[in-house]
Amino acid sequence: MRAGRAARLFSRVGLLLTALVLVACQAAREPLPPPDLPLVPTPVEPFRLRPPAVPDTAPLELPPIHRSQLDNGLTLLVTERPDSEIVTLCYVSRDAGVDVSPMTAGHLRLATELLTQDGPLEQLGVEVSHAPDASLLCLTVLPDEVEAAFDALGRALVAPQILPTRVAAVRARWLELVDANPDAQRLAHRWLLGDRSIALSGPEVKASLERFDLVAAQRQIAASYHPRASALAVVGRVAVPEVMRLARARLGAWAPGVATQGVARLAEPPPPSPAPVRAIRAPRTQATLAMAFAAPSRSSPDRAAFSAVEQILGGMFSSRLNLALREGQGHSYGAYARYSPFRQDGVLTVVTHVAPTKVPEAVDRLLREVDAMATTLPSPLELQQSQRTAREALRAGLERTPTLAAALCELFVDGEEPEIWLRWDAAIAALSPAAVRDLAARYLTRRSPLMVVAPPEAVAALRRARPDTAVDSWPVTNRER
């Protein structure tokens, strides 16, 4: 019996080995294609020539929002959603913006990490986001975890316990990260926004981080995170009385602090770039192209219309950049434009990744599409698609639990009411082709150079094609702006 089982086992093993040998032989006869295959244009198919009609957009409905305030000044914004499977808590402070003195550049980022990591907030999956005018700490939990989420926020914010050893470890890690890798988007933002750039880079930042110690961390936390400058938005399957009870119990003893009521300063206009393109030689397998443009603030009358500029230029799959670089020429797997409005201004970022051999052509195409955005009218179909995409994005943001919580925090930072969403929607719906072109012409003229991070051979080819390209090696020794 045992001999028979052994024979069957060896037989199966033999068959398996035979199959593996056959596969190996087949692989040997058919070698893998070379890794650097040229990208090819997408074929012109009938459905691409006849895009579907743009349907009407449903009316925008505002969610119900309950607003209250604790005795210490903390604002509470609650939207009950009994059918939701989750609850999102978003805490925001408008005194925790990255618009800081060069002497303390980067301190907020490190202090926030000390508050949120290696503790209950990290265990619950806290998401941290920084902007020039505010910082957000968001938790998305199950309904039975809401009390734990409030408890974690209370432990971090009301009486933070910061150990000197953790301060030293965080400082050392960030000093290693600063300027560790070239990033085209970071360089573009640095040029346009200067010290208000979210990313940390440059010798001034290194000098500032070296001054970060326990006293600096405590000072930064006290100045940035306190009730008078803060709001907590809670959205999901939770009742208002329960939110009020937990907020009083976990955050009611938080000392009020002193709100600065400061307004983030605008970046000084950068000096004119001596070259429209700046290339940075770096060891890369592909090249990255990025550009930053001035954009309207959230409260600007231009804010809604500028979302159409974003969509037409690079916010949709059918955007001009994507069609030119991906669909038309096969230079890239995708080209994108992202509009980030702040309280006092904003930034539009264009990013794409291309094969090193495609850099000169991709640079020409990208610059051509940017310039055309400010000089040519969008087609009726482009305008309709951009309007629908922007309006649907607004609706989706208010329908999803996490994004609604973040949107409520944004209202608090700006001092706005929910009715502003209705005004944005109406402004987008009323756009004309001329309004979009004129808006692009007004804002896209203030911009960073096109930053290109690429391997040396790609930079050399770009310099031959465009002799006016400025070239640096990483790390960049001079200030980026």
Disulfide bonds with the S-S distance in Angstrom:
Cys90-Cys138 1.96
